[in-house]
Amino acid sequence: MPAMDQQALAEINRLEAQGKYEDPRYEELMMSSHYVYHVLRMPADQWPEPVTRSFKHLNPKVYVPMQGPSELGAHNALLEKWDRSADLSRIIVPTLVIGARYDTMDPGYMKMMASRFKHGQYLYCPNGSHMAMYDDQATYFKGLIHFLKH
């Protein structure tokens, strides 16, 4: 996958440095340079209604303190240093961890997480992003159904 357009990234970084996360230009750049490659790999005007609806109703009072205002990394956020990996072995229920090639969440890390659950399984979606249930449906649902049946 190609690297993010460097001009777009420079403009995103400038807007973030100015705290302009709600600026329409920032949102436009994030959509065209990040979301359509890592969140849901399809043109934004073709995103399914449940996805666009959830974006419209995202609660920044909850999301921003957890993730931070930037989608390009958790900075000054609750999740930035919150590491519960040592507790994964205590989870004993069957657990499916899903990783995808184009997600910003590292598939290798997701696979490691699955190995630490007592009854963990890992599903890799080679054509998927963060919303692999939409952009790699065949792999996602075949793996999910297999997990649920066994």
N, C-alpha and C positions, 0 to 999 in steps of 0.2 A: 504494500500500500504506500502511495506517495506521502511524503512528509507534508505537514500543513503548509499552505502557501505562506511564505515568509513575510510578505507585505501585510497580509491579513493578520498574521500572528503579531507583528510589530504594532499594528493598530489596536488589536485586542489588548496587548500589554499596556499601551499608552492609556487606553480607556480604563483599564483596571487600576492603573497607578493613580488615576484621577477619581477613582471610586464611582465611575459611571456605568455600573452594572445594569441599570434600568434604562440606559440610553437606547433608543431604537436602533442606532447604528451598531452598538455592541451586540444587541440581540440578533440583528441581521447577520453580522459577521460570525457569531457563534453558530447560528443555524447553517449558514452556507459553508463554513469551514470546519465545523466540528460535529454538530449533532447528526447531520446526514451521513457521516462516516462512522461514528462511534456509538450513537444512541439508537438510531434506526436508519439502516442503510437503504433509503429510498428518498426520492424528492419529497420535501416537506409538504407540498400541496397534495401528495398522495398518501400521507400518513392516515392510518385508520382513525375513525372518529373517537374511539376510546383513548387513543394516545393524545390527540389534540385537546380533548376535553380534560384529561389529567394535567396537561401542561397549563391550561387556563386556570385550573383550580389548585395549582401547587401553592402550598402555604409557606411563604418565605419566612414567617415567624418561627417555623419549625425547621424547615430545610436549611436555611442559611446558617444558623448557629451550629448545626451538625456538620454540614459539608463545607461551609464557607461560601462566599459570594461567587467564587470562580469555579467553573466546571473543569478547569485545567489543572486542578489539584486542590487538596484540602489545606487551606492556609488559615491559621488562627481559628480553627474549627475544633469542635468537640471530638470528631472522629479522627483527627490528624494523628493523635498519639494514643488512641484507644485501641489496645491490642488485647484481644481475648483468645488468641490462638492457643494459649496454654490450657484453656478450659474446654477445648473442642472434644477431647477424649471423654469428658464427663457426659456428653450428649449421647444417649443410648438408643434413641429412636432412629429408625431408618431415615437417612438424610441424603437428598440428592443435591449436589453442587453442580451448577452449570457454568461453564466458561465458554467464551466465544472469541474467535480470532480478532474481530475488529472492536471488541469492547475495550475500554480503557482499563478495566480491571484485568490484571494479568492472569491469563488462563493457567499458567504454571502454578501460580499462587492458589488459584481456585482448586486445582488438582491436589495440591498439598493439603489444603483444608479438608477435602473429601477423605484423604487417607488418614486423617486424625480422628474422624468420627468413628465410633465403635462399629456402626453399620452404615458407613458412608459409601456413596457411589459418585462417580464423576461422569459428567456428560460434556463432551466438547462439540461445539457447533462451529464447523469450519467456515461457514458462510455468514455467521451471525455477528451481531453487535450486542449492545446492552439489552436490546429488545429482540432477542433471537426468536422469540415466539412469533414474531412477524416476519423477520427477514431471513430466517433459516427454519421455516416451519416444519419441513419434512424431518429434519434431524431432531429438532426440539421435541416435537410431539411423539415421534417414534421412541425416543429415549425416555420421555416422561411416562408414556403408557407402559413401557417395559418396566420402569421402576415401580409404578403403581401396582402392576400385576405380580411382582415377585417379592 
